[in-house]
Amino acid sequence: MDISQRAENMPQSPIRKLARYADAAKRNGIHVYHLNIGQPDIKTPECALEAVKNVNRDILEYSPSQGLKSLRTKMVGYYAEYGIDLSPDEIIITAGGSEAVMFAYMACLNPGDEIIVTDPTYANYMAFAISCGAVVKSVKTNIEDGFRLPPMEKFEEQITDKTKAILICNPNNPTGYLYTKQEMLQLRDIVKKHNLYLFSDEVYREFIYTKRPYISACHLEDIEQNVVLIDSVSKRYSECGIRIGSLITKNKAVREAVMKFCQARLSPPLLGQIVAEASLSTPQEYMDMVYDEYLSRRNFLIDGLNQIPGVFTPSPMGAFYTMVRLPVDDSEEFCKWCLTDFSYEGATVMMAPGTGFYSNPEDGKKEVRVAYILNKEDLAKALVVLRKALESYNN
């Protein structure tokens, strides 16, 4: 029996594709420092954990397909703190930010329509485009200048009569870049000129390490009907496993289209919504602690990486990832080798090969994405292991 062409074309996740080798290393007694995945090691807020413990329901029922009204109402207040004016009806709860991306594509793109992303980009953006038959066009950014956007002419060069949307992640995964106000205004002008959708993934807005202001796509004037905001509580409150995200737009037609897909999948996770609603009461002290911890980890990791011979990474402005250039010819082979053939003092490292974050598989062969989601003690050990791995691999 043949599988579908869609499945054949679907790329493996660069973040998880080497997992079986990591599992095998662990079975052999090797400690694996996971730098490959954005799974924070910081404790989930106590108010969220208490919500899990205190669920008092006789029936764990379906929730409304759009999500619990109480959660959406509480989220309105959260977004207001960032200058984003919404009503509960403009928020649709999804099973993680990933489902929000998929629903945005399926509601707004036809098979054969083109969507423009920046290279490198979060791998699932490309995977979901393949799932719904859309075509990804890329605008390249490069590590030498910190992955800032190229001149807007590069976007114009990619636009055809099939172009339907531009997708950005701000702050960016995998690069950590934060778009300037000027860049956001230029993107707005292109979106308005060509009447495109602007899909904006802003799940890392809490983690900005520069005085540069956070400019949401929802702050941009004159394209309110073009903007579809993607969000998630996963990283904000260290609760990736509850699978609660949101799709937000003022475009009523888009919301009505998305709701058809929401109804087809019935409802978002009930228990996850209960936890997410409780999490919106997280004390500011917790958020400040988490921010300071990630800032400290970023500074420690970036300094340590750039001290390894042949290694270079720019300093990310947000999120908790950085793209790293290594002195190797094929980062995927190196990452695999670290898990199958190498250990130092009983430990090795797992990283995400850079090629999986580029639309052209020939790009990113010397790069990896590293997530600084481990405490500094573990990051220090991981840096030693990486240095030793590079020395051994290149010898």
C-alpha positions in Angstrom: 0.0 0.0 0.0 1.3 3.5 -0.9 1.1 6.4 1.5 0.0 9.8 0.3 2.2 12.2 -1.7 1.5 14.7 1.0 3.0 12.4 3.6 6.0 11.8 1.4 6.6 15.5 1.1 6.1 16.2 4.8 9.5 17.0 6.3 10.6 15.5 9.6 11.0 17.9 12.5 14.6 19.0 12.9 13.8 19.4 16.6 12.7 15.8 17.1 14.0 13.7 14.2 17.1 12.6 16.1 15.1 11.6 19.2 15.5 7.9 18.7 19.3 8.3 18.8 19.0 10.3 22.0 16.8 7.6 23.5 19.4 4.9 22.6 22.2 7.0 24.1 20.2 7.2 27.4 19.6 3.5 27.4 23.4 3.1 27.2 23.8 5.2 30.3 24.8 8.5 28.5 23.4 11.7 29.9 21.9 13.8 27.1 21.9 17.6 27.5 18.8 18.6 25.5 19.5 21.9 23.7 17.2 20.9 20.8 13.7 21.7 22.0 12.0 24.7 23.6 10.8 22.8 26.7 11.6 25.0 29.7 12.9 23.5 32.9 11.4 26.3 35.0 8.5 25.3 37.3 5.0 26.0 36.1 3.3 28.8 38.2 1.8 27.5 41.4 -1.6 28.9 40.5 -1.7 26.7 37.4 -0.6 23.6 39.3 -3.3 24.3 42.0 -5.9 24.5 39.2 -5.0 21.0 38.2 -5.2 19.7 41.7 -8.5 21.4 42.4 -10.5 20.4 39.3 -13.9 19.7 40.8 -16.2 18.4 38.1 -18.4 15.4 37.8 -18.0 15.3 34.0 -15.0 16.4 31.9 -17.2 17.6 29.1 -16.7 19.2 25.7 -16.0 22.9 25.8 -17.4 25.2 23.2 -15.5 24.9 19.9 -14.3 28.5 20.2 -13.0 27.8 23.7 -14.3 28.7 27.2 -15.9 32.2 27.3 -14.4 32.8 30.8 -10.9 32.1 29.4 -11.3 34.3 26.4 -12.7 37.1 28.5 -9.7 37.0 30.8 -7.4 37.0 27.9 -8.8 40.3 26.8 -7.3 41.9 29.9 -4.0 40.2 29.3 -3.8 41.6 25.7 -4.9 45.1 26.9 -1.7 45.3 28.9 0.2 45.1 25.6 -1.9 47.8 24.0 -3.9 45.2 22.0 -7.7 46.0 22.1 -9.8 42.9 21.6 -13.2 41.4 22.5 -13.7 37.8 23.6 -15.3 37.0 20.2 -12.1 37.9 18.4 -10.2 35.2 20.2 -10.4 31.5 19.3 -8.8 28.9 21.6 -6.8 26.2 19.8 -4.9 23.1 20.8 -1.6 24.9 21.0 -0.1 27.5 18.8 0.5 24.8 16.2 -3.2 24.3 15.6 -3.7 28.0 15.3 -1.1 28.1 12.5 -2.8 25.2 10.7 -6.3 26.7 11.0 -5.0 30.1 9.8 -3.5 28.4 6.7 -6.6 26.3 6.0 -9.0 29.2 6.4 -7.0 31.7 4.3 -5.0 29.7 1.7 -6.1 27.6 -1.2 -3.9 24.7 -2.6 -1.2 26.4 -4.7 -1.4 29.7 -2.9 2.0 31.1 -1.8 3.1 32.2 1.6 6.3 34.2 2.3 8.4 33.3 5.3 11.9 34.5 6.4 14.7 32.0 6.2 15.6 30.4 8.7 12.1 29.9 10.0 10.3 27.6 12.5 10.1 24.2 10.8 6.4 23.6 11.4 5.4 26.6 9.4 6.7 24.8 6.3 5.3 21.4 7.3 1.8 22.9 7.8 2.0 24.6 4.5 2.7 21.3 2.8 -0.3 19.8 4.8 -2.7 22.2 3.2 -1.1 22.4 -0.2 0.4 25.9 0.0 3.7 26.8 -1.4 6.4 28.4 0.8 8.5 31.2 -0.7 11.4 32.5 1.4 13.3 35.7 2.0 16.7 35.0 3.3 18.3 36.5 6.4 21.8 35.7 7.5 23.7 35.0 10.7 26.4 37.6 10.0 24.0 40.5 10.7 22.0 38.8 13.4 19.2 37.7 11.0 17.7 41.2 10.5 15.3 41.6 7.7 16.7 42.3 4.3 15.5 45.3 2.2 11.8 45.2 1.5 12.6 44.8 -2.2 13.5 41.2 -1.4 9.9 40.6 -0.3 8.5 42.4 -3.4 10.7 40.0 -5.6 8.9 37.0 -4.1 5.3 38.3 -4.6 3.3 36.9 -7.5 -0.3 36.7 -8.4 -0.4 33.5 -6.2 1.0 35.2 -3.1 -1.6 35.2 -0.3 0.2 35.8 3.0 3.4 36.8 4.8 4.2 34.9 8.0 6.5 36.3 10.7 7.5 35.2 14.2 8.3 38.1 16.5 10.4 37.6 18.6 11.7 35.0 16.2 12.1 31.3 16.6 14.7 30.1 15.7 16.9 33.2 15.6 15.8 35.3 18.5 15.6 38.4 16.3 13.2 41.2 17.3 11.7 43.2 14.4 12.2 47.0 14.6 9.3 49.4 14.4 10.5 50.5 11.0 10.6 46.9 9.7 7.1 46.3 11.0 5.8 49.4 9.3 7.4 48.4 6.0 5.8 45.0 6.3 2.5 46.7 6.9 3.0 48.7 3.7 3.6 45.6 1.6 0.7 43.8 3.2 -1.6 46.7 2.5 -0.2 47.3 -1.1 -0.8 43.7 -2.2 -3.8 43.0 0.1 -2.1 40.0 1.8 -2.7 38.3 5.1 -0.1 38.9 7.8 0.2 35.9 10.1 2.1 36.9 13.1 3.3 34.4 15.7 4.0 36.3 18.9 4.3 33.6 21.6 7.6 34.9 23.0 6.5 38.5 23.6 7.4 38.2 27.4 11.0 37.4 26.5 12.6 40.5 25.0 16.1 41.4 26.1 16.6 44.8 24.5 15.2 48.3 24.9 13.8 48.0 21.5 9.9 48.1 21.8 7.7 45.1 21.1 5.6 46.0 18.1 2.7 43.6 17.6 1.1 43.1 14.2 -2.1 44.1 16.0 -0.5 47.6 16.6 -0.3 48.2 12.9 -2.9 50.6 11.5 -4.9 50.2 8.3 -4.4 46.4 8.1 -6.5 45.3 11.0 -8.6 43.0 8.7 -5.4 41.4 7.3 -3.8 40.4 10.6 -4.1 36.9 12.1 -2.3 36.7 15.4 -0.9 33.3 16.7 -0.3 32.8 20.4 0.2 30.2 23.0 0.6 29.9 26.8 3.2 27.1 26.5 6.4 29.0 26.9 5.0 31.9 28.8 4.0 29.8 31.8 6.2 26.7 31.2 3.2 24.6 30.4 3.8 23.2 27.0 1.9 20.0 27.8 -1.5 21.6 28.3 -1.7 22.4 24.5 -3.5 25.7 24.7 -3.0 28.4 22.1 -5.1 31.0 20.3 -5.9 32.4 16.9 -6.9 36.1 17.1 -8.2 38.3 14.3 -10.7 41.2 13.8 -11.6 39.7 10.4 -15.0 38.2 10.9 -15.0 36.2 7.7 -11.7 34.5 8.8 -13.1 33.8 12.2 -16.2 32.2 10.8 -14.0 30.1 8.4 -11.7 29.0 11.3 -14.7 28.0 13.4 -15.7 25.4 10.8 -12.4 23.7 11.4 -12.8 24.2 15.2 -16.2 22.5 15.1 -14.8 19.6 13.0 -12.2 18.9 15.7 -15.0 19.4 18.3 -13.2 21.4 21.1 -9.9 22.4 22.6 -8.6 20.6 25.7 -10.9 21.3 28.6 -8.3 20.7 31.4 -5.8 22.8 29.5 -8.2 25.7 29.3 -8.8 25.5 33.0 -5.0 25.6 33.7 -4.5 28.4 31.2 -7.2 30.5 32.7 -5.7 30.1 36.2 -2.3 31.0 34.7 -3.5 34.4 33.7 -3.4 35.2 37.4 0.3 34.4 37.7 2.0 37.0 39.9 4.3 39.5 38.3 7.1 38.3 40.6 7.1 34.9 38.8 7.2 36.6 35.4 10.1 38.8 36.5 12.0 35.8 37.9 11.6 33.9 34.6 12.6 36.8 32.5 15.8 37.4 34.6 16.6 33.7 34.5 16.4 33.6 30.7 18.4 36.8 30.3 21.1 35.4 32.5 21.1 32.1 30.6 21.3 33.9 27.2 24.3 36.0 28.3 26.0 32.9 29.7 25.4 30.7 26.7 26.2 33.3 24.0 29.5 34.2 25.7 30.4 30.5 26.1 29.5 29.5 22.5 31.6 32.3 21.0 34.6 31.2 23.0 34.7 27.8 21.3 37.1 27.9 18.4 35.3 28.2 15.1 31.9 28.7 16.6 29.8 31.9 16.1 26.4 33.0 17.2 24.8 36.5 17.3 23.2 37.7 20.5 19.4 37.0 20.3 17.1 39.9 21.3 14.2 37.7 22.3 12.7 34.2 22.8 15.2 31.6 24.1 16.8 30.2 21.0 19.9 31.1 19.0 21.2 29.9 15.6 24.8 28.8 15.9 27.4 28.3 13.1 29.7 25.4 13.8 33.0 24.4 12.2 31.5 21.3 10.5 30.4 20.6 6.9 27.1 18.9 7.8 25.5 19.8 11.1 22.9 17.0 10.8 25.6 14.4 10.6 27.5 16.1 13.5 24.3 16.2 15.6 23.6 12.5 14.9 27.3 11.6 15.6 27.1 13.3 19.0 24.3 10.9 20.0 25.6 7.7 18.4 29.4 7.8 18.6 30.4 10.4 21.2 30.3 11.1 24.9 32.5 13.0 27.3 32.6 12.0 30.9 29.3 10.1 30.3 27.4 12.9 28.6 26.6 14.3 25.2 24.5 17.1 23.6 21.4 17.1 21.4 20.9 20.0 19.1 18.5 20.7 16.2 20.2 20.6 12.8 20.0 24.0 11.0 18.9 22.6 7.6 15.4 21.9 8.9 14.8 25.6 9.5 15.5 26.5 5.9 13.2 26.1 2.9 16.2 25.1 0.8 17.7 21.9 2.4 21.2 23.0 1.1 21.1 26.0 3.4 22.0 25.9 7.1 24.4 22.9 6.8 26.9 24.6 9.1 24.2 25.7 11.6 22.3 24.4 14.5 19.5 25.8 16.7 20.3 25.8 20.4 17.6 26.4 23.0 18.8 27.9 26.4 16.2 26.2 28.4 18.6 24.5 30.9 19.9 26.0 34.1 23.4 27.6 33.9 25.1 24.7 35.6 23.8 22.3 32.9 24.5 24.9 30.2 28.1 25.1 31.4 28.5 21.3 31.2 26.9 21.2 27.8 29.3 23.8 26.5 32.2 21.7 27.7 30.8 18.6 26.0 30.1 20.6 22.8 33.7 21.9 22.7 35.1 18.4 23.2 32.7 17.0 20.6 33.9 19.5 18.0 37.5 18.7 18.8 37.0 15.0 18.4 34.8 15.2 15.3 37.2 17.4 13.4 40.2 15.3 14.4 
